[in-house]
Amino acid sequence: MMMSPAEILGRLDQRFRLLTGGSRTARERHQTLRAAIDWSYEMLDAGERRLLGRLAVFVGDFDLDAAVALAAGADLEEFRAVDALGGLVAKSLVERNEAGGTTRYRLLEMIRQYAAEHLDADGDADDARDEHSRYYLNRTAELFAQLSTPDDFAAIDALQAETPNLAAAGRWLVDARRAAELLAFFARVNWIDYGSLPFVAVEDLGRLGRAAADTPGASRRPGFAEACYAAGMQAFYAGDLDGFRHFAELADTAPGERPACTTIGLAGSLSMHGDLSAAVPIAQAAVDHARHRRDRVSLAFLLGALASFEAATMDSAASVPHAREAVEIARATGAQSGLVFALYALANAQRYTEPDRALAVAEECVRIDRTQRRTWSNACRSAAAAVYIEQGDLGRALDLCRAGLQHFHWIGDRTQISVQLAVISEALAPVDASLAVQLAAIGESGAIAAYPFIDNPMMKNLAGGIEELGRDALEAERARAATMSYDDAIAFVFETLDGFTTRAAGP
């Protein structure tokens, strides 16, 4: 073969050319297929043809409202657009599916490429992509606003479906040298809890943020800091903590008033790099700013973040009241996804001073979390595990931690894996210091996410284990971890935990 399957996949936009250039049999099959599509196309009326061409700009599936919006640019009013779409479905040129009570439509890739050829030939492609971009930037902004309401879980589900088209819309603007419009979108949606978004949204918003922030003059435009925050959060969840810091610091260079995301991003970066003493006052400044703006949704999140930083410094006298206030404000908004993070912050703050209450709060968090990634409810399991460690119930603690590890591995959330390994290392240190140090070294290594937790003052058990073994033992494990790939590291973690559990269970 001239190309691998992966290379062929990468050339889907040249599908017809590839098929034509193959063997005689392939050419004959292609000609037959092309003739069938030509015949179907000739059977369409003028409105159906115009609509089919415009549907070619969609990526993946789309709903009726999006189709109607694109049809308007082809002078098809709503009733005529719905009728034309029905005709395309009836003629098998558009697929119709239902999921969760919502109807979605899509074009098979070959049909999409065929329709795109006609759209280009008609000279309507740029206008269609412009309208597609406007629609999806507005649609996504509406969904982000909905995250602050009791309909937030429905908005999160919708974001999962709509993000591929948002990504295409943003790329079109960047390629067309109109990144200012994309930056204006980021300015419009200036506060988002990225931990509650579907992972595809985190990934695509991060890529768009990087692309927009990298365009000439971007740092002087509204939305630059928010675009940097999106890029930074994508780096954070991918385990790239240096990238997270880079974008947090880049956002801080923007002129004018700092949005809350800039401040909390900088505090989070300092925290993840071990500088908690600097993170707390910066987070406090973000809280003060949100209070001044009377922005309840971001205030609830920022109070939870501040409480988490304070808990990491063992300042429960400050962290517990801040976390309780976060929960109170989040409950008042009615947005359950915002409440999930606040409950995590409270469980984490209470775990050493009010362990029974921390377990109850963690249980509520797990019960109400209907986000797709379950980031904060799984983090709550980590807080509960810390309680069980203190109570001497190592088996239950490790079960919770392993479940969290498996979940975060499944969704590709590397930084949270390192956070889980910190909890596990602290749990194991009193009973198997050597194993605890091995896992801690992996958790800090770049193989997963370079999160420097070993010297955190909260890691009392781990510090004792390192003292028992000697610092040379830690450095040896760090050297070994540095040679591991991500796959090697995660396989070692699961094999090691399973082996420990088997040994602990006995014959």
Residue pairs with C-beta under 8 A, 6 or more apart in sequence:
3 11
8 18
11 18
12 109
12 113
13 113
15 109
15 110
15 113
16 30
16 34
16 110
16 113
16 114
16 117
19 26
19 27
19 29
19 30
20 27
20 30
22 30
33 110
37 110
37 111
37 114
40 91
40 92
40 93
41 49
41 52
41 93
41 114
41 118
43 91
44 52
44 87
44 88
44 91
44 93
45 84
45 87
47 74
47 76
47 80
47 81
47 83
47 84
48 84
48 87
48 88
48 91
49 118
50 71
50 74
50 75
50 76
50 84
50 122
51 67
51 70
51 71
51 74
51 76
51 81
51 84
51 85
51 88
52 88
52 93
52 94
52 115
52 118
53 74
53 115
53 116
53 118
53 119
53 122
53 124
53 128
54 70
54 71
54 73
54 74
54 119
54 124
54 128
55 62
55 67
55 70
55 88
55 94
55 105
55 107
55 112
55 115
56 107
56 112
56 113
56 115
56 116
56 118
56 119
56 128
57 70
57 116
57 119
57 125
57 128
57 129
57 132
57 168
58 66
58 70
58 106
58 107
58 112
58 132
58 165
58 168
59 164
59 165
59 167
59 168
60 106
60 164
60 165
61 97
61 104
61 105
61 106
61 161
62 104
62 105
62 106
62 165
63 102
63 103
63 104
63 105
63 161
64 82
64 85
64 103
64 105
66 135
66 136
66 139
66 165
67 81
67 85
67 105
68 78
68 81
68 82
69 131
69 135
70 128
70 131
70 132
70 135
71 78
71 80
71 81
71 84
71 85
72 78
72 81
72 131
73 124
73 127
73 128
73 131
74 124
76 84
85 94
85 105
88 94
89 95
89 96
89 105
93 107
93 111
94 105
94 106
94 107
94 111
95 105
95 106
95 107
95 108
96 103
96 104
96 105
97 103
97 104
97 105
97 106
98 104
100 157
102 161
104 161
107 115
116 125
119 125
119 128
129 172
130 172
132 165
132 168
132 169
132 172
133 169
133 170
133 172
133 173
133 181
135 169
136 162
136 165
136 166
136 168
136 169
137 166
137 169
137 170
137 181
137 182
137 185
139 162
139 166
140 159
140 162
140 163
140 166
140 185
140 189
141 185
141 188
141 189
143 155
143 158
143 159
143 162
144 155
144 189
144 192
145 189
146 152
146 154
146 155
147 155
147 156
147 192
147 193
147 196
147 297
147 335
147 337
147 338
148 297
148 333
148 335
148 338
149 155
149 333
149 334
149 335
150 334
150 335
150 336
152 196
152 335
152 336
152 337
152 338
153 336
153 337
153 370
153 371
156 196
156 197
156 198
156 337
156 371
156 372
157 372
159 197
159 198
159 201
160 198
160 200
160 201
160 372
163 198
163 200
163 201
163 204
163 205
164 200
164 204
166 204
166 205
166 208
167 204
167 207
167 208
170 182
170 185
170 204
170 208
170 211
170 212
171 208
171 211
173 179
173 181
173 182
174 182
174 208
174 211
174 212
174 215
177 215
179 211
179 212
179 215
179 218
180 221
182 208
182 211
182 212
182 223
182 227
183 212
183 218
183 221
183 222
183 223
183 224
183 227
184 221
184 222
184 223
185 223
186 209
186 212
186 223
186 224
186 226
186 227
186 230
187 222
187 223
187 226
188 223
189 226
190 226
190 259
190 260
190 261
191 259
191 260
191 261
191 295
191 297
191 298
191 301
192 230
192 261
193 301
193 337
193 338
193 341
194 202
194 205
194 230
194 233
194 236
194 237
195 341
195 373
195 375
195 376
196 337
196 338
196 340
196 341
196 371
196 373
196 375
196 376
197 205
197 371
197 373
198 372
198 373
199 237
199 372
199 373
199 411
199 412
199 413
202 233
202 234
202 237
203 234
205 230
205 233
205 234
206 230
206 231
206 232
206 233
206 234
206 235
207 231
207 234
208 227
208 230
209 226
209 227
209 228
209 229
209 230
209 231
209 232
209 234
209 247
210 227
210 231
210 234
212 218
212 223
212 224
212 227
213 219
213 224
213 227
213 228
213 231
213 247
213 250
218 224
218 227
219 250
219 253
219 254
219 255
220 255
224 251
224 254
225 251
225 252
225 254
225 258
225 259
225 261
225 262
226 251
226 259
226 261
228 247
228 248
228 250
228 251
228 254
228 262
228 265
229 247
229 248
229 251
229 259
229 261
229 262
229 265
231 243
231 247
232 243
232 244
232 246
232 247
232 248
232 251
232 265
232 269
233 244
233 265
235 241
235 242
235 243
235 244
235 246
235 247
236 243
236 244
236 268
236 272
236 415
237 412
237 413
237 414
237 415
237 416
238 412
238 414
238 415
239 414
239 415
239 417
239 418
239 448
239 449
239 450
240 449
241 269
241 272
241 273
241 415
241 449
241 450
241 451
242 450
244 265
244 268
244 269
244 272
245 269
245 272
245 273
247 265
248 262
248 265
248 266
248 268
248 269
249 266
249 269
251 261
251 262
251 265
251 266
252 258
252 262
252 266
254 262
258 289
260 286
260 289
260 290
260 295
260 298
260 302
263 282
263 283
263 285
263 286
263 289
264 282
264 283
264 286
264 301
264 302
264 305
266 282
267 278
267 279
267 280
267 282
267 283
267 286
267 305
267 309
268 279
268 305
270 276
270 278
270 279
270 282
271 279
271 309
271 312
272 415
272 451
273 452
274 452
274 453
274 455
274 456
276 309
276 312
276 313
276 456
277 313
279 309
280 306
280 309
280 310
280 313
280 315
283 302
283 305
283 306
283 309
284 306
286 302
286 305
286 306
287 299
287 302
287 303
287 306
287 322
290 298
290 299
290 302
291 299
296 329
296 332
296 333
297 333
297 335
297 338
299 329
300 326
300 327
300 329
300 330
300 333
300 338
300 339
300 341
300 342
301 326
301 338
301 341
301 342
303 322
303 323
303 325
303 326
303 329
303 342
303 345
304 322
304 323
304 326
304 341
304 342
304 344
304 345
304 346
305 345
306 319
306 322
307 318
307 319
307 320
307 322
307 323
307 326
307 345
307 346
307 348
307 349
308 319
308 345
308 348
308 349
310 316
310 318
310 319
310 322
310 349
311 319
311 323
311 345
311 348
311 349
311 351
312 456
312 458
313 457
314 352
314 457
314 458
316 349
316 350
316 352
316 353
319 349
320 346
320 349
320 350
320 353
320 354
322 345
322 349
323 342
323 345
323 346
323 348
323 349
323 350
324 346
326 341
326 342
326 345
326 346
327 339
327 342
327 343
327 345
327 346
329 342
330 338
330 339
330 341
330 342
331 339
333 339
336 368
336 369
336 370
337 371
339 368
340 365
340 368
340 369
340 371
340 376
340 377
341 376
343 361
343 362
343 364
343 365
343 368
343 376
343 380
344 362
344 365
344 376
344 377
344 379
344 380
344 383
346 358
346 361
347 358
347 359
347 361
347 362
347 365
347 380
347 383
347 384
348 358
348 379
348 380
348 383
350 357
350 358
350 361
351 358
351 383
351 384
351 386
351 387
351 390
352 386
352 390
355 387
355 390
355 391
358 383
358 384
358 387
359 384
359 387
361 380
362 380
362 381
362 383
362 384
363 384
365 376
365 377
365 380
366 377
366 380
366 381
369 376
369 377
373 411
373 413
374 407
375 413
375 416
378 403
378 404
378 407
378 408
378 416
379 404
379 416
379 419
381 400
381 401
381 403
381 404
382 400
382 401
382 404
382 419
382 420
382 423
384 400
385 396
385 397
385 398
385 400
385 401
385 404
385 423
385 427
386 397
386 423
386 426
388 394
388 396
388 397
388 400
389 397
389 423
389 426
389 427
389 461
394 427
394 428
394 431
394 504
395 501
395 504
397 423
397 427
398 424
398 427
398 428
398 497
398 500
398 501
401 420
401 423
401 424
401 427
402 424
402 494
402 497
404 416
404 420
405 417
405 420
405 421
405 424
405 493
405 494
405 497
406 494
408 414
408 416
408 417
408 420
409 417
409 490
414 448
414 449
414 486
415 449
415 451
417 443
417 448
417 449
417 490
418 443
418 444
418 448
418 449
418 450
418 451
418 453
419 451
419 453
420 443
421 439
421 440
421 442
421 443
421 448
421 493
422 440
422 443
422 451
422 453
422 456
422 459
424 436
424 439
424 497
425 436
425 437
425 439
425 440
425 443
425 454
425 459
425 462
426 436
426 458
426 459
426 460
426 461
426 462
427 436
427 461
428 435
428 436
428 439
428 500
429 436
429 437
429 461
429 462
429 464
429 465
430 461
430 464
430 465
432 500
433 464
433 465
433 466
433 468
433 469
434 465
434 469
434 473
435 496
435 500
436 461
436 462
436 465
437 462
437 465
437 466
437 469
437 473
437 474
437 477
438 477
438 496
439 493
439 496
440 453
440 454
440 459
440 462
440 474
440 477
441 454
441 474
441 477
441 478
441 480
441 481
442 448
442 481
442 484
442 489
442 492
442 493
443 449
443 451
443 453
444 450
444 451
444 452
444 453
444 454
444 478
444 481
445 478
445 481
445 482
445 484
445 489
446 482
447 481
447 482
447 484
447 485
447 486
447 488
447 489
448 486
448 489
448 490
453 459
454 462
454 466
454 474
455 463
466 473
466 474
481 489
484 492
